Amino acid sequence: ATATYELGFGPDTPADGKYHTLQLKVPARRDVKLRYRTGYLYSEQTAGTRERFQQAIWSPQDATAIALSAEAAGPADSASGKSAVRLRIAFPGLAMSQKADRWTDQLYIFVAVRDDATQKAQVSGETLRLSLKQAGYESGMPAGIPYQRVVETASKLGSVRIIVVDANSGRMGSVTLPASSL
């Protein structure tokens, strides 16, 4: 059996533009495997979503306001140079609103296929509209929202950055897959 816990925090001091290290321990349990980011850059966010999106494409660190996990799902079509990417979008961080008997939100999902050497990217996107009944909302909470996408794996591919923007709040999350994992 496995159990997964997600832990988050928000700094209680003003942004200082510096990198801060994180260390997480479970002192009483040596058999627990911890996976976490080792630090974060605490800088003020730019005002506009457009500027934040442009930064998210090339920043060396992932945006973390929406928790995401991604993995290569194998070649979708090896002859055409395409691979599938599987994404899981965590419910915490989403600003879902309740209207009548449904939980609703709209997510903009962008896939940036990056050529890291030339600093060029091909960006494509789509909108995911959520409208969940209470039972679906409750059962989906632990697992998150599944999403799968086929991406071109060009010969000069450096990495794939997936960016999710919550339309209700403007919060953003991103995750990066290196070319070697595709």
PyRosetta script that sets phi, psi and omega in degrees:
from pyrosetta import init, pose_from_sequence

init()
pose = pose_from_sequence("ATATYELGFGPDTPADGKYHTLQLKVPARRDVKLRYRTGYLYSEQTAGTRERFQQAIWSPQDATAIALSAEAAGPADSASGKSAVRLRIAFPGLAMSQKADRWTDQLYIFVAVRDDATQKAQVSGETLRLSLKQAGYESGMPAGIPYQRVVETASKLGSVRIIVVDANSGRMGSVTLPASSL")
pose.set_psi(1, 147.4)
pose.set_omega(1, 177.8)
pose.set_phi(2, -128.1)
pose.set_psi(2, 154.4)
pose.set_omega(2, 175.5)
pose.set_phi(3, -135.6)
pose.set_psi(3, 141.2)
pose.set_omega(3, 179.1)
pose.set_phi(4, -124.3)
pose.set_psi(4, 133.8)
pose.set_omega(4, 176.4)
pose.set_phi(5, -122.3)
pose.set_psi(5, 141.3)
pose.set_omega(5, 177.1)
pose.set_phi(6, -113.3)
pose.set_psi(6, 130.3)
pose.set_omega(6, -176.6)
pose.set_phi(7, -122.7)
pose.set_psi(7, 137.2)
pose.set_omega(7, 178.5)
pose.set_phi(8, -143.0)
pose.set_psi(8, 164.0)
pose.set_omega(8, 176.4)
pose.set_phi(9, -155.0)
pose.set_psi(9, 163.7)
pose.set_omega(9, 174.4)
pose.set_phi(10, -126.7)
pose.set_psi(10, 127.8)
pose.set_omega(10, 179.5)
pose.set_phi(11, -58.8)
pose.set_psi(11, 145.6)
pose.set_omega(11, -178.7)
pose.set_phi(12, -104.0)
pose.set_psi(12, 16.4)
pose.set_omega(12, 177.0)
pose.set_phi(13, -121.0)
pose.set_psi(13, 162.4)
pose.set_omega(13, 178.6)
pose.set_phi(14, -66.0)
pose.set_psi(14, 152.6)
pose.set_omega(14, 178.4)
pose.set_phi(15, -59.5)
pose.set_psi(15, 136.6)
pose.set_omega(15, -177.2)
pose.set_phi(16, -120.1)
pose.set_psi(16, 0.6)
pose.set_omega(16, 178.6)
pose.set_phi(17, 72.2)
pose.set_psi(17, 15.2)
pose.set_omega(17, -177.4)
pose.set_phi(18, -111.8)
pose.set_psi(18, 160.1)
pose.set_omega(18, 175.6)
pose.set_phi(19, -87.6)
pose.set_psi(19, 131.5)
pose.set_omega(19, 179.9)
pose.set_phi(20, -118.6)
pose.set_psi(20, 135.7)
pose.set_omega(20, 179.1)
pose.set_phi(21, -87.5)
pose.set_psi(21, 151.8)
pose.set_omega(21, 177.7)
pose.set_phi(22, -122.6)
pose.set_psi(22, 143.5)
pose.set_omega(22, 174.4)
pose.set_phi(23, -139.6)
pose.set_psi(23, 128.9)
pose.set_omega(23, -177.0)
pose.set_phi(24, -120.0)
pose.set_psi(24, 132.8)
pose.set_omega(24, -178.1)
pose.set_phi(25, -136.5)
pose.set_psi(25, 148.7)
pose.set_omega(25, 168.9)
pose.set_phi(26, -121.4)
pose.set_psi(26, 91.5)
pose.set_omega(26, -170.4)
pose.set_phi(27, -58.8)
pose.set_psi(27, -36.0)
pose.set_omega(27, -174.5)
pose.set_phi(28, -86.2)
pose.set_psi(28, -5.0)
pose.set_omega(28, -174.8)
pose.set_phi(29, -129.3)
pose.set_psi(29, 107.3)
pose.set_omega(29, 177.8)
pose.set_phi(30, -87.1)
pose.set_psi(30, -14.2)
pose.set_omega(30, -177.7)
pose.set_phi(31, -88.5)
pose.set_psi(31, 1.5)
pose.set_omega(31, -178.2)
pose.set_phi(32, -91.1)
pose.set_psi(32, 129.2)
pose.set_omega(32, 177.5)
pose.set_phi(33, -96.7)
pose.set_psi(33, 122.4)
pose.set_omega(33, -178.8)
pose.set_phi(34, -104.8)
pose.set_psi(34, 134.3)
pose.set_omega(34, 173.5)
pose.set_phi(35, -125.6)
pose.set_psi(35, 120.9)
pose.set_omega(35, -177.2)
pose.set_phi(36, -158.7)
pose.set_psi(36, 161.9)
pose.set_omega(36, 175.0)
pose.set_phi(37, -70.7)
pose.set_psi(37, 142.8)
pose.set_omega(37, -177.5)
pose.set_phi(38, -87.9)
pose.set_psi(38, -2.5)
pose.set_omega(38, 178.3)
pose.set_phi(39, 177.9)
pose.set_psi(39, -179.9)
pose.set_omega(39, -179.8)
pose.set_phi(40, -153.5)
pose.set_psi(40, 151.5)
pose.set_omega(40, 174.9)
pose.set_phi(41, -95.0)
pose.set_psi(41, 120.6)
pose.set_omega(41, -175.6)
pose.set_phi(42, -101.8)
pose.set_psi(42, 85.6)
pose.set_omega(42, 178.9)
pose.set_phi(43, -120.7)
pose.set_psi(43, 158.8)
pose.set_omega(43, 179.3)
pose.set_phi(44, -68.1)
pose.set_psi(44, 141.3)
pose.set_omega(44, 178.0)
pose.set_phi(45, -77.7)
pose.set_psi(45, 143.9)
pose.set_omega(45, 173.9)
pose.set_phi(46, -70.0)
pose.set_psi(46, 153.0)
pose.set_omega(46, -171.5)
pose.set_phi(47, -64.5)
pose.set_psi(47, -46.3)
pose.set_omega(47, -171.3)
pose.set_phi(48, -91.3)
pose.set_psi(48, 148.6)
pose.set_omega(48, 177.7)
pose.set_phi(49, -62.4)
pose.set_psi(49, -37.2)
pose.set_omega(49, -179.6)
pose.set_phi(50, -61.3)
pose.set_psi(50, -46.1)
pose.set_omega(50, 179.3)
pose.set_phi(51, -65.2)
pose.set_psi(51, -41.3)
pose.set_omega(51, 178.2)
pose.set_phi(52, -63.6)
pose.set_psi(52, -37.7)
pose.set_omega(52, 179.3)
pose.set_phi(53, -65.8)
pose.set_psi(53, -44.4)
pose.set_omega(53, 179.1)
pose.set_phi(54, -62.2)
pose.set_psi(54, -39.4)
pose.set_omega(54, 176.5)
pose.set_phi(55, -65.3)
pose.set_psi(55, -38.9)
pose.set_omega(55, -177.2)
pose.set_phi(56, -64.4)
pose.set_psi(56, -29.9)
pose.set_omega(56, -179.7)
pose.set_phi(57, -65.4)
pose.set_psi(57, -41.5)
pose.set_omega(57, -172.5)
pose.set_phi(58, -111.8)
pose.set_psi(58, -5.1)
pose.set_omega(58, -179.9)
pose.set_phi(59, -61.5)
pose.set_psi(59, 140.4)
pose.set_omega(59, 177.6)
pose.set_phi(60, -70.3)
pose.set_psi(60, -13.4)
pose.set_omega(60, 179.7)
pose.set_phi(61, -113.3)
pose.set_psi(61, 147.8)
pose.set_omega(61, 179.2)
pose.set_phi(62, -78.8)
pose.set_psi(62, 146.4)
pose.set_omega(62, 172.9)
pose.set_phi(63, -72.5)
pose.set_psi(63, 140.6)
pose.set_omega(63, -170.6)
pose.set_phi(64, -124.3)
pose.set_psi(64, 12.2)
pose.set_omega(64, -179.6)
pose.set_phi(65, -69.2)
pose.set_psi(65, -24.6)
pose.set_omega(65, 172.4)
pose.set_phi(66, -122.8)
pose.set_psi(66, 123.6)
pose.set_omega(66, -178.2)
pose.set_phi(67, -76.9)
pose.set_psi(67, 129.8)
pose.set_omega(67, -179.8)
pose.set_phi(68, -131.1)
pose.set_psi(68, 150.1)
pose.set_omega(68, 168.4)
pose.set_phi(69, -135.1)
pose.set_psi(69, 144.8)
pose.set_omega(69, -177.0)
pose.set_phi(70, -141.2)
pose.set_psi(70, 153.5)
pose.set_omega(70, 176.1)
pose.set_phi(71, -152.2)
pose.set_psi(71, 153.5)
pose.set_omega(71, 174.5)
pose.set_phi(72, -72.5)
pose.set_psi(72, 134.0)
pose.set_omega(72, -178.4)
pose.set_phi(73, -103.3)
pose.set_psi(73, 16.6)
pose.set_omega(73, 178.8)
pose.set_phi(74, 95.1)
pose.set_psi(74, 167.5)
pose.set_omega(74, -179.0)
pose.set_phi(75, -68.1)
pose.set_psi(75, 128.6)
pose.set_omega(75, 175.8)
pose.set_phi(76, -76.5)
pose.set_psi(76, -37.0)
pose.set_omega(76, 179.7)
pose.set_phi(77, -160.8)
pose.set_psi(77, 94.7)
pose.set_omega(77, -173.8)
pose.set_phi(78, -64.1)
pose.set_psi(78, -28.5)
pose.set_omega(78, -179.9)
pose.set_phi(79, -67.4)
pose.set_psi(79, -34.1)
pose.set_omega(79, -177.8)
pose.set_phi(80, -94.9)
pose.set_psi(80, -0.1)
pose.set_omega(80, 179.4)
pose.set_phi(81, 73.4)
pose.set_psi(81, 40.2)
pose.set_omega(81, 179.2)
pose.set_phi(82, -121.0)
pose.set_psi(82, 145.3)
pose.set_omega(82, 177.5)
pose.set_phi(83, -131.0)
pose.set_psi(83, 154.4)
pose.set_omega(83, 177.1)
pose.set_phi(84, -97.4)
pose.set_psi(84, 141.3)
pose.set_omega(84, 176.6)
pose.set_phi(85, -120.8)
pose.set_psi(85, 129.8)
pose.set_omega(85, 178.9)
pose.set_phi(86, -104.9)
pose.set_psi(86, 130.8)
pose.set_omega(86, -176.9)
pose.set_phi(87, -123.0)
pose.set_psi(87, 146.1)
pose.set_omega(87, 174.6)
pose.set_phi(88, -126.6)
pose.set_psi(88, 122.7)
pose.set_omega(88, -177.5)
pose.set_phi(89, -106.2)
pose.set_psi(89, 118.3)
pose.set_omega(89, -177.4)
pose.set_phi(90, -74.2)
pose.set_psi(90, 142.8)
pose.set_omega(90, 178.8)
pose.set_phi(91, -64.5)
pose.set_psi(91, -43.3)
pose.set_omega(91, 178.3)
pose.set_phi(92, -60.3)
pose.set_psi(92, 136.0)
pose.set_omega(92, -177.2)
pose.set_phi(93, 103.9)
pose.set_psi(93, -21.7)
pose.set_omega(93, 177.2)
pose.set_phi(94, -85.6)
pose.set_psi(94, 143.2)
pose.set_omega(94, 179.9)
pose.set_phi(95, -102.7)
pose.set_psi(95, 64.0)
pose.set_omega(95, -179.6)
pose.set_phi(96, -69.3)
pose.set_psi(96, 140.4)
pose.set_omega(96, 178.1)
pose.set_phi(97, -112.5)
pose.set_psi(97, 148.5)
pose.set_omega(97, -178.5)
pose.set_phi(98, -101.0)
pose.set_psi(98, 121.5)
pose.set_omega(98, 177.6)
pose.set_phi(99, -124.9)
pose.set_psi(99, 116.1)
pose.set_omega(99, -176.2)
pose.set_phi(100, 55.7)
pose.set_psi(100, -119.7)
pose.set_omega(100, -176.6)
pose.set_phi(101, -101.5)
pose.set_psi(101, 18.5)
pose.set_omega(101, -176.1)
pose.set_phi(102, -129.0)
pose.set_psi(102, 147.1)
pose.set_omega(102, 171.4)
pose.set_phi(103, -99.6)
pose.set_psi(103, 123.4)
pose.set_omega(103, -174.9)
pose.set_phi(104, -125.0)
pose.set_psi(104, 153.5)
pose.set_omega(104, 174.4)
pose.set_phi(105, -167.4)
pose.set_psi(105, 167.3)
pose.set_omega(105, 177.0)
pose.set_phi(106, -134.8)
pose.set_psi(106, 125.2)
pose.set_omega(106, -179.5)
pose.set_phi(107, -114.7)
pose.set_psi(107, 136.3)
pose.set_omega(107, 173.3)
pose.set_phi(108, -100.8)
pose.set_psi(108, 120.3)
pose.set_omega(108, -177.5)
pose.set_phi(109, -112.7)
pose.set_psi(109, 119.8)
pose.set_omega(109, -178.9)
pose.set_phi(110, -115.0)
pose.set_psi(110, 140.1)
pose.set_omega(110, 174.7)
pose.set_phi(111, -117.9)
pose.set_psi(111, 118.8)
pose.set_omega(111, 178.6)
pose.set_phi(112, -108.2)
pose.set_psi(112, 110.3)
pose.set_omega(112, 175.5)
pose.set_phi(113, -88.3)
pose.set_psi(113, 111.3)
pose.set_omega(113, -169.4)
pose.set_phi(114, -104.9)
pose.set_psi(114, 138.6)
pose.set_omega(114, 167.9)
pose.set_phi(115, -102.5)
pose.set_psi(115, 97.7)
pose.set_omega(115, -172.5)
pose.set_phi(116, -64.2)
pose.set_psi(116, -28.6)
pose.set_omega(116, -178.1)
pose.set_phi(117, -68.5)
pose.set_psi(117, -41.1)
pose.set_omega(117, -177.5)
pose.set_phi(118, -99.5)
pose.set_psi(118, -1.7)
pose.set_omega(118, -178.7)
pose.set_phi(119, 57.7)
pose.set_psi(119, 41.7)
pose.set_omega(119, 175.8)
pose.set_phi(120, -119.3)
pose.set_psi(120, 149.6)
pose.set_omega(120, -179.3)
pose.set_phi(121, -142.6)
pose.set_psi(121, 145.2)
pose.set_omega(121, 170.9)
pose.set_phi(122, -102.4)
pose.set_psi(122, 120.4)
pose.set_omega(122, -176.5)
pose.set_phi(123, -113.4)
pose.set_psi(123, 130.2)
pose.set_omega(123, 173.6)
pose.set_phi(124, -131.0)
pose.set_psi(124, 155.7)
pose.set_omega(124, -177.2)
pose.set_phi(125, -150.9)
pose.set_psi(125, 165.6)
pose.set_omega(125, 175.1)
pose.set_phi(126, -152.9)
pose.set_psi(126, 164.1)
pose.set_omega(126, -178.7)
pose.set_phi(127, -105.0)
pose.set_psi(127, 133.6)
pose.set_omega(127, 175.9)
pose.set_phi(128, -113.0)
pose.set_psi(128, 112.9)
pose.set_omega(128, 179.3)
pose.set_phi(129, -95.8)
pose.set_psi(129, 127.7)
pose.set_omega(129, -179.2)
pose.set_phi(130, -107.1)
pose.set_psi(130, 134.8)
pose.set_omega(130, 175.1)
pose.set_phi(131, -148.9)
pose.set_psi(131, 92.3)
pose.set_omega(131, -172.4)
pose.set_phi(132, -110.3)
pose.set_psi(132, 136.1)
pose.set_omega(132, 170.5)
pose.set_phi(133, -72.5)
pose.set_psi(133, 165.0)
pose.set_omega(133, -176.0)
pose.set_phi(134, -54.8)
pose.set_psi(134, -43.8)
pose.set_omega(134, -178.4)
pose.set_phi(135, -64.4)
pose.set_psi(135, -40.9)
pose.set_omega(135, 178.2)
pose.set_phi(136, -67.1)
pose.set_psi(136, -37.8)
pose.set_omega(136, 177.5)
pose.set_phi(137, -63.0)
pose.set_psi(137, -48.3)
pose.set_omega(137, -178.5)
pose.set_phi(138, -65.9)
pose.set_psi(138, -40.9)
pose.set_omega(138, -178.8)
pose.set_phi(139, -74.3)
pose.set_psi(139, -25.9)
pose.set_omega(139, 179.8)
pose.set_phi(140, -83.1)
pose.set_psi(140, -19.0)
pose.set_omega(140, -176.5)
pose.set_phi(141, -53.2)
pose.set_psi(141, -52.2)
pose.set_omega(141, -176.2)
pose.set_phi(142, -67.0)
pose.set_psi(142, -37.2)
pose.set_omega(142, -174.0)
pose.set_phi(143, -86.3)
pose.set_psi(143, -28.7)
pose.set_omega(143, -175.9)
pose.set_phi(144, 87.8)
pose.set_psi(144, -177.2)
pose.set_omega(144, -176.4)
pose.set_phi(145, -97.0)
pose.set_psi(145, 120.1)
pose.set_omega(145, 178.6)
pose.set_phi(146, -81.1)
pose.set_psi(146, 147.3)
pose.set_omega(146, 179.3)
pose.set_phi(147, -153.1)
pose.set_psi(147, 137.3)
pose.set_omega(147, 178.3)
pose.set_phi(148, -131.9)
pose.set_psi(148, 144.3)
pose.set_omega(148, -176.8)
pose.set_phi(149, -145.7)
pose.set_psi(149, 141.9)
pose.set_omega(149, 174.8)
pose.set_phi(150, -93.8)
pose.set_psi(150, 132.2)
pose.set_omega(150, -179.9)
pose.set_phi(151, -124.9)
pose.set_psi(151, 149.9)
pose.set_omega(151, 175.0)
pose.set_phi(152, -74.2)
pose.set_psi(152, 132.3)
pose.set_omega(152, 177.2)
pose.set_phi(153, -110.7)
pose.set_psi(153, 75.4)
pose.set_omega(153, -179.0)
pose.set_phi(154, -62.1)
pose.set_psi(154, 159.3)
pose.set_omega(154, -176.9)
pose.set_phi(155, -63.5)
pose.set_psi(155, -27.4)
pose.set_omega(155, -179.5)
pose.set_phi(156, -97.0)
pose.set_psi(156, 17.5)
pose.set_omega(156, -178.6)
pose.set_phi(157, -63.4)
pose.set_psi(157, 128.4)
pose.set_omega(157, 176.1)
pose.set_phi(158, -99.6)
pose.set_psi(158, -44.1)
pose.set_omega(158, -179.9)
pose.set_phi(159, -168.0)
pose.set_psi(159, 166.0)
pose.set_omega(159, 175.5)
pose.set_phi(160, -119.2)
pose.set_psi(160, 124.2)
pose.set_omega(160, 177.2)
pose.set_phi(161, -109.1)
pose.set_psi(161, 125.2)
pose.set_omega(161, 176.7)
pose.set_phi(162, -107.6)
pose.set_psi(162, 127.8)
pose.set_omega(162, -176.5)
pose.set_phi(163, -122.2)
pose.set_psi(163, 130.3)
pose.set_omega(163, 177.5)
pose.set_phi(164, -117.3)
pose.set_psi(164, 127.8)
pose.set_omega(164, 178.1)
pose.set_phi(165, -117.6)
pose.set_psi(165, 127.5)
pose.set_omega(165, 177.2)
pose.set_phi(166, -84.8)
pose.set_psi(166, 118.7)
pose.set_omega(166, -177.6)
pose.set_phi(167, -65.3)
pose.set_psi(167, -32.4)
pose.set_omega(167, -177.6)
pose.set_phi(168, -70.2)
pose.set_psi(168, -35.1)
pose.set_omega(168, -173.9)
pose.set_phi(169, -118.0)
pose.set_psi(169, -19.3)
pose.set_omega(169, -174.3)
pose.set_phi(170, 82.3)
pose.set_psi(170, 0.9)
pose.set_omega(170, 178.4)
pose.set_phi(171, -64.3)
pose.set_psi(171, 151.6)
pose.set_omega(171, -174.8)
pose.set_phi(172, -135.4)
pose.set_psi(172, 142.1)
pose.set_omega(172, 173.3)
pose.set_phi(173, -134.3)
pose.set_psi(173, 150.1)
pose.set_omega(173, 177.5)
pose.set_phi(174, -144.6)
pose.set_psi(174, 157.6)
pose.set_omega(174, 177.1)
pose.set_phi(175, -146.1)
pose.set_psi(175, 146.6)
pose.set_omega(175, -175.7)
pose.set_phi(176, -120.5)
pose.set_psi(176, 135.1)
pose.set_omega(176, 173.6)
pose.set_phi(177, -115.1)
pose.set_psi(177, 124.9)
pose.set_omega(177, 176.7)
pose.set_phi(178, -71.6)
pose.set_psi(178, 156.3)
pose.set_omega(178, -179.3)
pose.set_phi(179, -57.7)
pose.set_psi(179, -33.5)
pose.set_omega(179, -177.7)
pose.set_phi(180, -63.4)
pose.set_psi(180, -23.5)
pose.set_omega(180, -179.8)
pose.set_phi(181, -83.4)
pose.set_psi(181, -12.9)
pose.set_omega(181, 179.0)
pose.set_phi(182, -92.4)
pose.dump_pdb("model.pdb")
